Amino acid sequence: MLPVLVPEDAIHPFKFYFRDTVQLGMRHHYQLYRLTHTFSTSQRFYAYQLACRLERQGETSVVVTASEEHYRLWVCLWSSATLPEAHPDR
């Protein structure tokens, strides 16, 4: 299955406490997601490549959001997948 690509203005962001830090989350279609990576617009290919790889592993649901400034990768909060921490500057 391919990851969902959504305009960033179509999501509902929120902040929550996880792993001793405040994290950025979002709601999309009644599902909750956690931000894991942020990519510049020039790194669009890498954002989608990572999202596809995570979807293929089948351990989590992935959403990629797009804005004029960046692409963001989000994973389901209820996922059992172990992912790297968020990198806001990447």
C-alpha positions in Angstrom: 0.0 0.0 0.0 1.2 3.5 -0.8 1.4 6.2 1.9 -1.2 8.9 1.9 -0.1 12.4 0.7 -2.2 15.2 2.2 -1.9 19.0 2.0 -0.7 20.3 5.3 -3.6 22.7 5.7 -6.0 19.7 5.7 -4.7 18.2 8.9 -5.5 19.0 12.6 -2.2 19.4 14.5 -1.8 19.2 18.2 1.0 18.7 20.8 1.4 15.9 23.2 3.9 14.6 25.8 5.8 11.4 24.7 9.2 10.1 25.7 9.9 12.9 28.1 9.4 15.7 25.5 6.6 17.6 23.9 5.9 16.1 20.4 3.9 17.3 17.4 1.0 15.2 16.4 -1.9 15.4 14.0 -5.3 14.0 13.4 -6.3 12.8 9.9 -9.4 10.8 9.2 -10.1 9.8 12.8 -6.5 8.5 13.2 -3.7 10.1 15.4 -0.2 10.4 14.0 3.2 11.5 15.4 5.7 13.6 13.4 8.9 11.6 12.7 10.7 13.6 10.0 10.6 16.9 8.2 12.2 17.3 4.8 12.8 20.4 2.7 10.9 20.7 -0.6 14.0 19.7 -2.5 14.1 16.4 -0.6 10.6 15.4 -1.7 11.9 12.1 -3.2 13.5 11.1 0.1 10.4 11.8 2.1 8.2 9.7 -0.1 10.9 6.9 -0.4 11.1 6.6 3.4 7.3 6.7 3.7 7.0 3.9 1.1 9.6 1.8 2.9 7.7 2.1 6.2 4.4 1.2 4.6 6.0 -1.9 2.9 7.2 -3.1 6.3 3.5 -3.1 7.3 4.2 -2.1 10.9 2.6 1.3 10.7 0.3 3.6 8.8 2.1 6.6 7.3 1.0 10.0 6.1 3.1 12.5 4.2 2.0 16.1 4.4 3.0 18.8 1.9 3.3 22.5 2.2 5.2 25.2 0.2 8.0 25.0 2.8 8.4 21.3 3.5 7.2 17.7 3.5 6.5 15.9 6.8 6.3 12.3 7.6 3.9 11.1 10.2 3.3 7.6 11.7 0.3 6.2 13.5 0.5 6.8 17.3 -0.6 3.2 17.9 2.1 1.7 15.8 4.4 -1.0 17.1 7.2 0.2 14.8 10.4 1.5 16.4 11.3 4.7 14.5 14.0 7.3 14.8 13.1 10.5 16.7 11.8 13.5 14.8 14.3 15.7 13.1 12.6 19.1 12.6 15.5 20.5 10.5 15.7 17.7 7.9 
